[in-house]
Structure formats: structure tokens, C-alpha cells
């Protein structure tokens, strides 16, 4: 593949196990490697039906579409040295039967996504580098580092609150924190139209799959 940066390479691919259950989301680069090694196949949702392709047939379909329709949205295509290939949205592992992990990771990224990059005290949105994590009940008062005691806070509000509870600081929470039932990253990605086909495979019970690059 071309070594230069490509918007398409920043996309993600939904991964199904052999039983067509969603298990994770991975990078395009990793997905193409699995396809090239014949460890996975492309699952394409077309006119309400599922069609599957191995790497060679997906390459041929991609070349035909490129000639017939043009490359269109560059986020959907990768131009290799010798041929264009369309970015698959869903792949299926051919020899993997394990079920998805029913765990939502507790980390900074998921808290920011849960709170939509919004300070939970002033209610304004900020870029990630202008946000911090705040213990609602301070650690100095026995507060725990848990989903229901950690929120996003802008730097100004975090300083204002200091080592006090919101009540002690005369502040109110924008929204009560909670433990997400599904991966916040996955929920965020599903807001993009290009991942619309994922919803076909994402039953509520399997919405805890995590992004792995």
C-alpha cells in the first residue's frame, strides 16, 4: 500500500466472529492484513443482503467499482501502487468463535466520550487538551476512581472546585455520571453515516465491543 498518509487509513472496521457476532473494531490496516492472509473475509451489506468476499474478489470488485463509478469519497478508497481498493466496513474472522467481551474499559478516552467533551460543571464543550478528570467526591474525602465519581471538567472549573465536593464549592453537576452500557467510542462512531452498515450486526447485547488499533 502507499506509504503516504491517507484519510481512508484513519477509518475503522467492524469485526465479526465466525458466527457473525460483533467482537471488536479495528484499524483498516490491520483488517486488510487479515484479509490478505486469508484469515478473514469482507461482509458487505448490499440491498438488504449479505455478500462475502475474500481478498482477491474484493480487490476485483473494488477495481470494477472504481472504473464504473469513480473513486468518489476518498475516505472510502486506498490507492495502492498497482490498484485501488475500497475500504471494507465489516469483516468476518473465519476461524474465531469466541464471544465479545462484555466489558467497557474505564479510561480517560471513554470518560471524555461519555461526557461528550463537555465540562460537567459549566456545561461548555472543550477540546480534550483543555479538559481534565475530576473526582466529584475528592479522594481526600474517600472518593473513589469509579464511573459514578469521575467527570470531565474544564481547567477553570477544576481549579474553582479544588478539593471540595460540588455542594461545598457551590457548583452543580451538568449530568449525573454513569457507567456506559456500551463502548462510548462505538456509540460515537455510529453517528457517522459511513458506519451505518454496522447497525445491522450490533444487537444491544453486543454494543460493548472496544476499539483496538
Secondary structure, 3 states (H helix, E strand, C coil): CCCCCCHHHHCEEEEECCCCCEEEEEEHHHHHHHHHCCCEEEEEEECCEEEEECHHHHHHHHHHHHHHHCCCCHHHEEECCCCEEECCCEEEECCCCCCCCCCCCCCHHHHHHHCCCECCCCCCECCHHHEEEEECCCHHHCCCCCCCCEEEEEHHHHHHHCCCCHHHHCCCCCCCCCCCCCCHHHHHHCCCHHHHHHHHCCCHHHCCCCEEC
